[in-house]
Amino acid sequence: MIKVEQEEPEPPQIKVEQAELCSSQDEQQLDLKEETDIFMVTVNYEEKQGLDVEEKPYSFSCETCLKSFARRDRLIRHMITHTGEKPYSCEICGDRFGLKNDLVRHMRKHTGEKPFSCKVCHKSFTQSNSLTYHMRIHTGEKPFSCKECGKGFIQRGALNTHMLTHTGEKPYSCKMCGKSLRSSTGLLHHIRTHTGEKPYSCQVCGKTFSQSIHLSGHMRKHTGEKSYCKECGKGFVRTASLCHSMCLYRFRHVFNPIWSKKYAVSSLK
């Protein structure tokens, strides 16, 4: 039984300010969260608005374990952990879901549909909450901070994963090889290295991938879309994080005399 203490207010509008284009490394983190973090999925009215709300009173309580949630949909998803019921199945990859809306959102990763678009850089997303997190990249907002080191994050889930780097905890274990990982996302991707599962396919050439972020990177080869390095401004078809690494590489080898002695500058050309 679900206990409701008060009605949820309408989600507030997000003010979008001018900002530089985000890196594909940030995009990859968003896509990873889309894949496995069921507690970050939004309800229908948020899909229409393209918004997500993080900070609300914890008004919805589980009568089984007394855990409280800020939103009704998160409580419903939590209840599934008690019942184990997941009646909705993806016919393409076999993933199962407790709610039909979750299956609908999941199917967008197979079809490539991205109905939520950023008005600043026109980047599109499969889920409304991913657009919300993306907007924080433009505004610079990082509402979730680590109490240990002060590092800020745009998502609560990213903060939770980061905290494990301080504790050293790796709570997710592979039943096939025993390897331990910090996140459920990492475990999911690791298991696919055993099974060989590649549920994401390119509709242009048919190539398949084990992760949605790999498919996104591959699609840029067809579209010509580029990611831009925040360090030098240069555009690359591959990830902006690679470009950033190249900038650091050039700095170390070209401008650092110790590195330049060990490696030839000509190799950078």
C-alpha positions, -999 to +999 in steps of 0.1 A: +000+000+000+013+035-009+009+063+017+005+098+002+008+127+026+005+156+002+001+163-035+032+170-055+036+206-068+042+213-104+079+212-113+095+246-117+108+260-149+145+260-155+162+293-166+186+286-194+216+309-197+241+311-225+268+285-221+294+267-241+287+233-257+289+204-234+315+177-239+305+142-250+321+129-218+293+145-199+269+130-224+283+096-218+277+099-181+241+109-188+235+080-211+249+056-185+225+069-159+197+064-184+206+028-188+204+015-153+194+040-126+157+034-122+154+060-094+161+088-119+132+080-142+105+107-144+067+104-145+044+114-174+039+151-166+076+156-164+081+140-198+057+166-212+076+194-195+111+181-201+120+187-164+130+168-133+128+179-097+154+168-072+147+187-040+112+180-025+099+170+009+100+133+014+062+128+014+058+093+001+066+064+025+070+027+020+049+008+046+071-022+043+105-007+053+095+029+061+119+044+035+106+078+023+108+093-012+102+128-027+080+115-055+053+090-060+069+073-090+101+066-070+081+050-042+064+028-068+097+017-082+110+011-047+080-012-040+092-034-069+123-042-049+100-059-023+077-076-048+102-084-075+075-079-101+087-068-135+059-077-160+070-055-189+097-070-211+117-056-241+113-078-271+147-067-285+171-072-256+150-090-229+154-063-202+124-063-179+107-034-162+081-029-134+063-001-151+052+004-187+066+039-189+100+025-181+097+001-210+086+030-233+117+050-224+139+020-227+127+013-263+139+048-274+174+035-270+167+009-296+147+031-320+170+061-316+140+084-308+151+115-288+121+138-283+137+161-257+159+188-272+182+214-256+174+250-267+210+261-262+229+236-283+201+216-298+213+183-284+185+157-281+178+131-254+156+101-249+145+111-215+133+144-200+155+140-168+186+136-190+177+170-206+175+185-171+209+172-161+223+184-195+210+219-188+231+220-157+261+216-179+252+249-196+243+267-164+272+252-144+249+241-116+262+212-095+237+209-066+252+177-051+285+181-033+308+155-017+313+162+020+347+146+019+364+165-009+339+192-020+336+179-056+302+189-071+279+168-093+249+174-115+232+142-104+227+126-070+235+092-084+269+104-096+276+117-061+267+083-046+291+065-070+318+090-063+315+084-025+326+048-031+360+061-042+365+074-007+353+043+011+369+018-014+336-001-015+327-021-046+293-035-038+284-051-072+300-085-079+300-105-112+287-140-106+307-153-135+342-142-126+339-126-091+351-092-102+337-063-080+326-030-094+314+003-078+282+007-098+253-013-112+260+003-146+296-009-145+284-044-136+259-044-164+285-035-190+310-060-175+285-089-177+281-082-214+318-089-219+310-124-208+277-129-227+287-110-258+254-092-258+252-062-281+217-049-279+223-015-296+225-015-334+232+012-359+202+018-382+226+030-410+251+002-413+238-024-389+269-025-366+260-035-330+273-023-296+271-034-260+266+001-247+244+030-259+273+055-255+293+035-280+264+036-305+262+074-300+299+078-307+296+056-338+266+076-352+288+107-353+308+090-380+277+089-401+264+123-393+298+141-391+288+156-357+318+167-337+326+170-300+347+201-290+376+201-266+371+227-238+409+231-236+417+240-272+383+244-289+392+219-316+364+196-329+367+158-331+344+131-343+355+110-314+349+121-278+358+154-264+375+136-235+400+122-260+406+157-274+413+169-238+437+140-233+455+151-265+458+186-252+473+173-220+496+151-240+508+180-261+514+201-230+534+173-213+555+165-243+560+198-261+562+223-232+577+200-205+614+195-210+615+162-191+588+147-212+603+161-244+635+143-238+618+110-235+594+113-264+600+128-299+580+159-306+576+148-342+553+120-331+527+146-321+523+159-356 
